[in-house]
Structure formats: structure tokens, C-alpha cells
Amino acid sequence: MADEVKNLDMQEFKGESQPAHSGQRDINFILDVPLELMVVIGSTKILIQELLQLGQGSVIALDKLAGEPMEVYVNQKLIGRGEVVVVNEKFGIRLTDIVSPTERVRQLR
């Protein structure tokens, strides 16, 4: 038996990239990444003693005034502000202000 060695013509792997002239990136692969969206209506600090005294019907005063915009966070980064709305008997938020891309980059530091 003679060993035969064949030269295979292998083409260079190029992957699924877009043409260089398009100038656009294909970001569709990130569209299914889950993000945590949180709307903050206010906050406060209380003592453990006060926490233990809370019961049904207790009222906790927050640091925001009525009518002030709520803060919208995505993955714990502020992305905008808005106002509370009711849609089909559920609470929602209407965005009234979006944080600029420059400001969002500053938050990363």
C-alpha cells in the first residue's frame, strides 16, 4: 500500500463579516441580551428600630417631591428620567429626558 498525500486547497476563513465599505457594524447579536431596567420613585434612610415598627398602612416619606421626574436606570446606570403613567391598569413611565451619550460614558468611570 502506498501512502498518498493530497494537497488540499484550503480557503482562508473569513467569517460572516460585512463588506468593508459599508461602515456599519452588525450588532444584531446583542439584541437578545437581557438588561435590568429599574425606575426609582425616591429613597430614604431609616433606622432598624423604625423598620421593625413598620406595619400594614405605614407611610414612608421619600426624598422626592410629588411631581418630580422618576429616574430610569439600566443595569444600575442612569439613562433618563420620566413621569408615571397608567396604561391598561398597569403603571408605566413616559420618558421625558434621556441622558446624553457623553454623560453615560462619564458614568462608566
Backbone as CSV, one residue per row, in Angstrom:
resi,resn,N_x,N_y,N_z,CA_x,CA_y,CA_z,C_x,C_y,C_z
1,MET,0.826,-1.167,0.000,0.000,0.000,0.000,0.873,1.233,0.000
2,ALA,0.581,2.085,-0.880,1.338,3.326,-0.972,0.539,4.427,-0.287
3,ASP,1.244,5.164,0.569,0.565,6.294,1.215,0.502,7.440,0.239
4,GLU,-0.702,7.923,0.053,-0.868,9.063,-0.843,-1.117,10.307,-0.009
5,VAL,-0.452,11.331,-0.315,-0.650,12.616,0.349,-1.255,13.553,-0.665
6,LYS,-2.371,14.078,-0.319,-3.035,15.013,-1.225,-2.948,16.407,-0.644
7,ASN,-2.663,17.356,-1.464,-2.681,18.748,-1.050,-4.113,19.262,-1.169
8,LEU,-4.642,19.714,-0.068,-5.986,20.272,-0.088,-5.899,21.768,-0.287
9,ASP,-6.752,22.254,-1.126,-6.811,23.692,-1.369,-7.741,24.296,-0.318
10,MET,-7.184,24.830,0.758,-7.991,25.381,1.840,-8.126,26.886,1.652
11,GLN,-9.364,27.314,1.668,-9.611,28.742,1.552,-9.511,29.371,2.937
12,GLU,-9.079,30.596,2.957,-8.938,31.317,4.219,-10.313,31.549,4.824
13,PHE,-10.435,31.313,6.141,-11.698,31.542,6.836,-11.913,33.037,7.004
14,LYS,-13.039,33.493,6.535,-13.316,34.924,6.607,-14.464,35.250,7.552
15,GLY,-15.231,34.278,7.977,-16.337,34.549,8.878,-17.461,35.276,8.161
16,GLU,-18.421,35.742,8.948,-19.571,36.425,8.377,-19.443,37.925,8.611
17,SER,-18.470,38.541,8.022,-18.309,39.974,8.215,-18.970,40.719,7.066
18,GLN,-19.305,41.967,7.330,-19.904,42.798,6.304,-18.806,43.357,5.424
19,PRO,-19.152,43.758,4.225,-18.153,44.383,3.368,-17.536,45.599,4.056
20,ALA,-16.244,45.802,3.811,-15.523,46.889,4.478,-16.077,48.256,4.108
21,HIS,-16.700,48.375,2.966,-17.171,49.689,2.527,-18.487,50.098,3.180
22,SER,-19.176,49.186,3.894,-20.489,49.524,4.448,-20.381,50.523,5.601
23,GLY,-19.332,50.449,6.401,-19.161,51.386,7.506,-20.094,51.111,8.669
24,GLN,-20.926,50.074,8.598,-21.855,49.749,9.672,-21.442,48.439,10.315
25,ARG,-21.714,48.337,11.611,-21.423,47.105,12.330,-22.721,46.342,12.512
26,ASP,-22.651,45.045,12.412,-23.811,44.206,12.637,-23.909,43.937,14.133
27,ILE,-24.855,44.605,14.796,-24.992,44.448,16.244,-26.196,43.588,16.608
28,ASN,-26.775,42.903,15.651,-27.948,42.082,15.913,-27.685,41.008,16.959
29,PHE,-26.438,40.576,17.114,-26.129,39.517,18.074,-26.362,39.955,19.516
30,ILE,-26.459,41.250,19.798,-26.678,41.696,21.177,-28.145,41.973,21.486
31,LEU,-29.023,41.833,20.504,-30.422,42.190,20.706,-31.137,41.313,21.728
32,ASP,-30.668,40.116,21.980,-31.307,39.211,22.935,-30.637,39.206,24.306
33,VAL,-29.741,40.149,24.571,-29.079,40.223,25.877,-30.045,40.882,26.869
34,PRO,-30.374,40.189,27.964,-31.303,40.768,28.941,-30.640,41.892,29.748
35,LEU,-31.409,42.930,30.024,-30.951,44.057,30.829,-31.934,44.270,31.968
36,GLU,-31.452,44.800,33.063,-32.310,45.114,34.204,-32.697,46.588,34.111
37,LEU,-33.999,46.864,34.003,-34.496,48.233,33.967,-35.168,48.515,35.306
38,MET,-34.807,49.640,35.918,-35.334,49.981,37.227,-35.779,51.442,37.207
39,VAL,-36.954,51.716,37.768,-37.461,53.075,37.892,-37.488,53.410,39.383
40,VAL,-36.832,54.491,39.751,-36.734,54.883,41.159,-37.657,56.062,41.409
41,ILE,-38.616,55.870,42.314,-39.519,56.966,42.640,-39.007,57.794,43.810
42,GLY,-38.019,57.286,44.504,-37.431,58.010,45.621,-36.732,57.045,46.552
43,SER,-36.071,57.593,47.548,-35.392,56.748,48.531,-35.326,57.489,49.855
44,THR,-34.942,56.771,50.885,-34.771,57.359,52.213,-33.902,56.427,53.038
45,LYS,-33.428,56.888,54.149,-32.690,56.065,55.099,-33.485,56.043,56.397
46,ILE,-33.614,54.849,56.956,-34.307,54.730,58.234,-33.480,53.833,59.159
47,LEU,-33.733,53.961,60.430,-33.067,53.145,61.434,-33.720,51.770,61.491
48,ILE,-32.983,50.779,61.928,-33.523,49.433,62.083,-34.741,49.464,63.011
49,GLN,-34.661,50.265,64.058,-35.777,50.392,65.006,-37.044,50.849,64.281
50,GLU,-36.903,51.830,63.363,-38.055,52.321,62.601,-38.565,51.253,61.642
51,LEU,-37.644,50.515,61.024,-38.017,49.449,60.104,-38.846,48.382,60.808
52,LEU,-38.431,48.027,62.018,-39.142,47.000,62.772,-40.533,47.443,63.219
53,GLN,-40.759,48.749,63.274,-42.060,49.268,63.692,-43.034,49.427,62.525
54,LEU,-42.582,49.190,61.302,-43.468,49.334,60.145,-44.517,48.236,60.140
55,GLY,-45.673,48.594,59.724,-46.757,47.630,59.597,-47.623,48.008,58.415
56,GLN,-48.658,47.217,58.185,-49.561,47.499,57.075,-50.188,48.871,57.276
57,GLY,-50.116,49.702,56.242,-50.661,51.058,56.315,-49.637,52.099,56.715
58,SER,-48.431,51.684,57.092,-47.382,52.646,57.429,-47.012,53.453,56.191
59,VAL,-46.616,54.688,56.410,-46.203,55.570,55.322,-44.732,55.906,55.523
60,ILE,-43.958,55.758,54.447,-42.534,56.089,54.487,-42.319,57.285,53.583
61,ALA,-41.826,58.379,54.140,-41.562,59.583,53.350,-40.287,59.388,52.530
62,LEU,-40.352,59.737,51.248,-39.196,59.611,50.363,-38.570,60.974,50.124
63,ASP,-37.374,60.980,49.546,-36.636,62.225,49.338,-37.087,63.004,48.099
64,LYS,-38.027,62.486,47.324,-38.504,63.185,46.121,-39.818,63.884,46.423
65,LEU,-40.026,65.000,45.755,-41.290,65.724,45.877,-42.288,65.167,44.876
66,ALA,-43.569,65.285,45.202,-44.612,64.858,44.272,-44.464,65.658,42.984
67,GLY,-44.525,64.986,41.845,-44.396,65.655,40.555,-42.977,65.690,40.004
68,GLU,-41.992,65.370,40.836,-40.608,65.319,40.339,-40.447,64.120,39.413
69,PRO,-39.571,64.228,38.400,-39.373,63.087,37.497,-38.750,61.886,38.206
70,MET,-39.173,60.712,37.766,-38.603,59.467,38.276,-37.316,59.181,37.509
71,GLU,-36.382,58.523,38.137,-35.117,58.189,37.479,-35.202,56.788,36.893
72,VAL,-34.688,56.623,35.671,-34.706,55.339,34.980,-33.268,54.844,34.865
73,TYR,-33.027,53.628,35.363,-31.700,53.029,35.346,-31.733,51.753,34.510
74,VAL,-30.677,51.518,33.746,-30.474,50.251,33.062,-29.154,49.703,33.569
75,ASN,-29.225,48.508,34.146,-28.045,47.889,34.768,-27.345,48.852,35.721
76,GLN,-28.129,49.521,36.549,-27.682,50.429,37.598,-26.993,51.685,37.083
77,LYS,-27.206,52.022,35.808,-26.670,53.259,35.240,-27.838,54.154,34.823
78,LEU,-27.814,55.403,35.260,-28.880,56.346,34.928,-28.913,56.584,33.426
79,ILE,-30.077,56.346,32.801,-30.198,56.587,31.359,-31.251,57.648,31.030
80,GLY,-32.098,57.996,32.012,-33.111,59.007,31.721,-34.018,59.267,32.906
81,ARG,-35.003,60.130,32.656,-35.999,60.490,33.670,-37.366,60.497,33.004
82,GLY,-38.404,60.340,33.809,-39.734,60.319,33.232,-40.809,60.506,34.269
83,GLU,-42.053,60.385,33.791,-43.205,60.561,34.667,-44.056,59.298,34.650
84,VAL,-44.695,59.035,35.776,-45.506,57.835,35.912,-46.797,57.997,35.119
85,VAL,-47.169,56.933,34.405,-48.441,56.887,33.675,-49.110,55.552,34.004
86,VAL,-50.402,55.476,33.713,-51.135,54.232,33.881,-51.593,53.794,32.496
87,VAL,-51.231,52.550,32.118,-51.587,52.002,30.821,-52.259,50.648,31.060
88,ASN,-53.524,50.523,30.652,-54.267,49.276,30.855,-54.187,48.787,32.300
89,GLU,-54.415,49.692,33.220,-54.416,49.409,34.661,-53.058,48.981,35.207
90,LYS,-51.987,49.227,34.469,-50.627,48.943,34.949,-49.836,50.242,34.951
91,PHE,-48.917,50.348,35.904,-48.050,51.510,35.945,-47.006,51.414,34.832
92,GLY,-46.645,52.557,34.296,-45.582,52.647,33.310,-44.861,53.963,33.517
93,ILE,-43.912,54.249,32.657,-43.197,55.528,32.750,-43.036,56.102,31.355
94,ARG,-43.361,57.370,31.243,-43.160,58.099,29.992,-41.834,58.829,30.108
95,LEU,-40.902,58.498,29.225,-39.586,59.128,29.276,-39.693,60.583,28.838
96,THR,-39.181,61.470,29.658,-39.203,62.900,29.353,-37.807,63.444,29.090
97,ASP,-36.799,62.683,29.491,-35.418,63.135,29.324,-34.519,61.909,29.209
98,ILE,-33.633,61.899,28.227,-32.662,60.825,28.059,-31.276,61.405,28.313
99,VAL,-30.489,60.711,29.123,-29.130,61.160,29.424,-28.300,61.069,28.141
100,SER,-27.532,62.094,27.860,-26.729,62.142,26.638,-25.686,61.024,26.632
101,PRO,-25.280,60.557,25.447,-24.238,59.528,25.375,-22.957,59.933,26.094
102,THR,-22.617,61.217,26.024,-21.408,61.697,26.699,-21.528,61.509,28.203
103,GLU,-22.694,61.836,28.753,-22.905,61.685,30.192,-22.910,60.215,30.587
104,ARG,-23.470,59.348,29.742,-23.477,57.914,30.046,-22.060,57.362,30.093
105,VAL,-21.180,57.841,29.216,-19.780,57.399,29.218,-19.110,57.859,30.504
106,ARG,-19.412,59.074,30.969,-18.830,59.572,32.215,-19.225,58.704,33.400
107,GLN,-20.443,58.130,33.371,-20.915,57.290,34.468,-20.123,55.983,34.561
108,LEU,-19.486,55.584,33.486,-18.748,54.325,33.483,-17.466,54.397,34.305
109,ARG,-17.003,55.572,34.596,-15.749,55.749,35.337,-15.914,55.479,36.789
